[in-house]
């Protein structure tokens, strides 16, 4: 059976898409879909960089720059955000698929297809940070995440960042991954839950650690 990759169908008709993917002997159209995902990921992160998301570490240094120096730094920063978008997309697609592959009996390419389904949701989450930046609010203050609740409970930045990574959109990603692995693999339900949850804990800890680094001190 031939499976033609369709990200939109994977999001709208999730169960049907995974059943077709499970029976597939050949997968077509994946490469081009991945190229588009990488391009869109770079665009989304560049857009976020243009409005200043992620620049808090540089802010103390920006007031000392001339207008020309500021424009140059901003251009480099946007390019850096573009590269970060490519790395983020690669991590979300290939590392996540590798994580599931090491603990399952599913072909790696099929797991890449599954991750291609969920990456657009992660891009939407990144886009929700745009209005926050316009209102001069940090990403972890998103009303779609648990970061707001964490800020009322503690002033520990590490905990706030971690809970800021836990959002309703990430919950949608978890649900799709769970349903996909339940169809694609023969693993018990508890094992599948552990596979998915452990991946998101690791990725959230990684994002939290990066957000906690005070880059303006390192740049001195």
N, C-alpha and C positions, 0 to 999 in steps of 0.2 A: 504494500500500500504506500502511496506517495502522499506526503503531507506538505502542503504549501503554507509557509509561515504567514500568518496574519495577526498582527498585534491587536488590532481592533476587535477581531473575533475572539481572540484570547481573553480580552477583558469583558466583552459583552456575553459571549457564549462560552464561559470558562469550562464547565464540565464537558461539553461536547468537544471542545478543542483538545482537552487533555485525553479523552478517550481516543480521538483520532490520532493524536501524537503517540500514544502508547502502542498503537497497532502499526505505526508507520515503519517502513523499511528504508525509505529515502525521504530526506527533508530538503525541500527546495525553497529558495528565496530568503534564507536566513542571513546570508552575507550582506545583501543590500539593506535589509532592515536594520542590521547592526550598524552599518555605515551611517544611516539616517539618525539612529539613536545617538551615536557619538557626536555627529554634527549638532544635533539639537541640544545635547548635554553641554557642549562647548558654548553654544549660544546662550543658554539659560544662565550659566555661571558667569559669562561675560556681562550679561545684562545685570545680574546681581552686583557684579563688581563695579559697573558704571554708576549705580545708585549708592555705592559705598559699603555694601555688605562685606564683612570680613576685614574692613580697614581699621577697626578699632585699635589694633596693635600699632598702627602707623600714625594714628591721629596726633599723639604728642609731638611728633617730629614735623608734621605738616605745617604748623603755624610758623616755623622758622624758614620756610621756603619762599622763593620768589614765585611769581606767577608762571614763568617759563619752567622752572624746576618742578612746580606742582603739576603742570600739564604733563611733563615727562614722566614723573612718578606715577601719575594716574594711568597713563598709557601702559607702562610696564605692569602696573597692578592688574589692569583689565586682561592683559595677555596672560599673566599668571593665573587669573581666575579661569580663563579659557582652558589652560593646561590642566588646572584642577578639575574642571568639568570633564575632561577626557579621562583623567585618572579615576574620578568618581564613577563614571560610567563603566570603565573597565573593571573596577572593583565590584560594582553591583552586578555586572553580568558574569564575568569570568571567574572571579574568586568565589563568589557565592555559589556558582554552579560547581566549582571544584570542591567546595566544602560539602555540598550534598552528595557529590559523586564518590568521595572517599568513604561515605557512610551508607551507601546504597548500592543497588545492583542495576541502576539506570544508566543508559548510555549518556556520556558527557554532553553530546550535542543536544539531546532532548532537554537536558537541564538548562542549557544555554537558552533554548527556546522559551522555557518557563520563565527564566529571568528576564528575557526580552519583553515578556508580557507585563512585568511589574515595574520595570524601570521608568516608563512614562508616569506612573503614579508618584515616584520619587521626584521626578522633574516638576510635577504639579506642586508638590510640597515646597520645592525650592522657589517656585513662582509666588507662593503665598507669603514668602518673606518680603516681597517687594513693597506692598503697602505698609508693612511694619517699618521698613527702612525709611520710607517717605515720612512716617510719623515719628522717626527717630527712636524706634523701639527695637531691641535686640531680637534675634531669631527665636530665642528660647522663651520669649513672651508671647508666642503665637497662641491664640485661643484654641487652636486645634491640637495643642500638645498639653502634656502634664507639667510643663515648665512653669506655667502660671500658678498652679497649685503648690508646686515645690517652693516658689518664692515666698509664699505665705507661711510655709512650714519651717524654712531654714534660710540662713544667709550664706551657707556653704556653696561656693560657686560650682564645685565639682558635682555636687548632688543636683543643683539646678540645671546644669548643662545636660546631665544624664537624663533627667526626666523631661527636659526639653526635646530630647531625641525621640521620646515616646509619644507618638501622635496618632490621631484617628486614621490618617492616611497610611501610616506604617501598619496599623491594624488591618487595613484592607490588603496590604502586601502580604502580611502574615497569613491571612485567610486564603489568598490565592495560592501561596506556596504550600500551605497545608493540603489544600484540595488537590493540587497538582501532584504532590508526592504520594498522596493516598491512592491516586489512580496509577501513577507510573511505577511505584515500588511495592514490594510485598511486605514491607516492614510494618510492624504493629503500630497502632495509633499513638501509643505513648512514645515510641521511638521517633516517629515523625514529628510529634510536638517538640520533643527534646532537640531534634535537629534544627528545626526552624527557630525556636526560641533562643538556642545557644548562639546561632548566627547573629541574631539581632542584638543580643547582649554584647557580643564581641564588637560588632560594628558601632554600637552606641558608646561603648567604653573608648573605642579608638577616636571617635568624633569628640567625645568629652575631653580626652587627653590633649588633642590638638587645640581645642578651644581654650584650654587652660594655660597653654604656653603663652608667656608674655613676650611676644616677638619684639616689642619696642625696646625691651631690655637687652635682648640678644643683638639688636642692631646698633647698640651704642658702641 
